[in-house]
Amino acid sequence: MSVKSTTQRAAGAPGNWSLEDSLDLYQIPAWGKGYFGVNPAGHLVVRPDTTPEREIDLHEVVQGLSERDLTAPVVIRFSDILADRLKRLHDAFAQAIAENEYRNRYAAVFPIKVNQQRLVVEEVYRYGKAYGFGLEVGSKPELLAVMAMTEDSPDRLIVCNGFKDSSYIEAVILATKLGRTIIPVVENFSELALILRHAETYGVRPRIGVRVKLASEGSGRWRESAGDRSKFGLFVTEILELLSVLREKDMLDCLQLVHCHPGSQLQDIRRVKEAINELAHVYAELVKLGAGLKYIDVGGGLGIDYDGSGTNFPSSMNYTLAEYANDVVYRIASVCNARGVEHPMIVSESGRAIAAHHSVLVFNVLGRSALDGFDVAKTDVEKASLRDLPQPVKDLADAWRSVAPRRLVECFHDATTARDEALQMFKLGLLSLEHRGLAERLYWATCTKVRDAARKLDEVPEELADLEGVLSDTYFCNFSVFQSLPDSWAIDQLFPITPIHRLTEQPTRKAVLADITCDSDGKIDRFVSLRDVKRTLELHPLREGEDYFLAAFLVGAYQETLGDLHNLFGDTHVVHIRLHDGGGWWIEEIVKGDTANKVLEYMEYDVAELYPALARDCERAVRDGRMTVAESQSIKRFYENELNGYAYLEP
């Protein structure tokens, strides 16, 4: 049995290489959605509003940051992309509202759990002002931050989700008294009593929301966010009981928002339609029962096409933003029209769709290891022909010599069998270390010859299909998967990764990426592809003395918030880049990455005691004659500098 060869010209086949080849190989137009491209210099460019005439050379930015002593790894946030994402979200719903003759408006609320960095939240809030967009919080600390930053915009909506204790509810009521348009969403029934108690204490007539536990199931990785076993929300029976309590207190008008959470990164538009249809019917029924509902919050779920395939795949989505907006508006309007109730204001919590595109993680490659670099000299083969060599080593030499287009599978099987026999002999003490080394070189050299010959075939035999992956390089990269791309490690999330320069050159190596942690899980071996998940990434050979930069894209949602301190690799440098009106780019904000002493403090080390302890040790060494005063001063200076230096590797 054989399979079609998926080896592209990037694997080493001859031919001229063009920018179009790089765009196609890395699928940049598919997942980039117009925000990313390649310029004639072979550098990856960022187009904040998808206009080719307005672009930023990413490699030029990295060089400029290096001149400012900001070395990779670095997260580069493009604030103008954030503004454009908000505009596109507004415009999509505005178009849907017009087409469906919807008699109300739309507003997004940004869930700050998606990216809680202050600068990001402030930018979203600032750019969303023109559209009346608000914020969503899921905890008391998030609410305390939002209460302070919304002082000048009392009419913009604040939605409060998550488990709520008495002080959380009290903060909500105080914010209401300050004039904020703030709605606590009842996630479990006990929260209602807290809302009513604090509202009475402060003389406030509160706005109240309720989350519905949908019967409609979610999809993808977060399918259990909806359905009977979902973490949050009230069953219909509980909602009716809530309505009864409010009726008794003459507070039916306070129930103003109905909410659902259909899931996160919904890849299938059918799930969206089902959830919105169910929620709309709940809304209409509650209005008929006397609730003073004004808002319908469709929650999150709007996906991002991480791999560009436009399919029902966990890292993709089989719908567009326009289709999503139209389905939401149409289904709510249809139910309301049929039931004769007023159209509510539509609210969504589309944090991923807002924030993902605007952040890029750039990191440099430190080195590589390769299995196809084992050279078999003529003397090796001659040695393998000697009578006193073990038979498995002779068999490996025969396999290496015999590689031919018509014998590829046979030679590969022979080499694999001989290698297994050689390893078994070594474990029994019957093979010397030198002979094992020779067997190792012969085996990998044979595999390389078989792979290279298979690349020229129209049909690659199934037994050889995995050779490309087996012989792939490992590129060691200056970043931590656990800190900067935690979803890649935890849930196998795919992120587009490409070189940011040399894109006019043909990439002739295939590799997996390893980070600088000492954890075997600290690697990336799954890459985006329109057809399937690729197990290797096409990269360029490293050049002596020259930096090679890669970038991971669409990392603005969740990655900075979820990152951990494995091996004490903390936050990277973060830089906010803006497009200059007159052309070019400028740095709006710089947030320096964590230093060694800062991450040590996170882990409760007393940094103030570290340097004095080393200094005392140096003085003892001077006293005992093990080093000079000059040497001790040099060690102390080095130690102090490293404590205050970047936690990542520096040139």
Buried (B, 14 or more C-beta within 10 A) or exposed (E): EBEEBEBBBBBBEEEEBBBEBBBBBBBBBBBBBEBBBBBEBBBBBBBBBBEEEBBBBBBBBBBBBBEEEBBBBBBBBBBBBBBBBBBBBBBBBBBBBEEBEBEBBBBBBBBBBBBBBEBBBEBBBBBBEEBBBBBBBBBBEBBEBBBEBBEEBEEBBBBBBBBBEEEBBBBBBBBBEEEBBBBBBBBBBEBBEBBBBBBEEEEBEBBBBBBBBBEBBBBBBBBEBBBEEBEBBBEEEBBEBBBEEBBEEEBBBBBBBBBBBBBBBBBBBBBBBBBBBBBBBBBBBBBEBEBBBBBBBBBBBBBBBBBBBBBBBBBBBBBBBBBBBBBBBBBBBEBBBEBEBEBBBBBBBBBBBBBBBBBBBBBBBBEBEBBBEBEBEEEBBEBBEEEEBBEBBBBBBBBBBBBEEEBBBBBBEBBBBBBEBBBEBBEEEEBEEEBBEBBBBBBBBBBBBBBBBBBEBEEBBEBBBEBBEEBBBBBBBBBBBBBBBBBBBEEEBBBBBBBBBBBBBBBBBBBBBBBBBEBEEBBBBBBBBBEEBBBBBBBBEBEEEEBBBBBBBBBBBBBBBBBEBBBBBBBBBBBBBBBEEEEEBEBBEEBBBBBBBBBBBEEEEEBEEBBEEBBEEBEEBBEEEEBEEEEBBEBBEEBBEBBEEBBBBEE
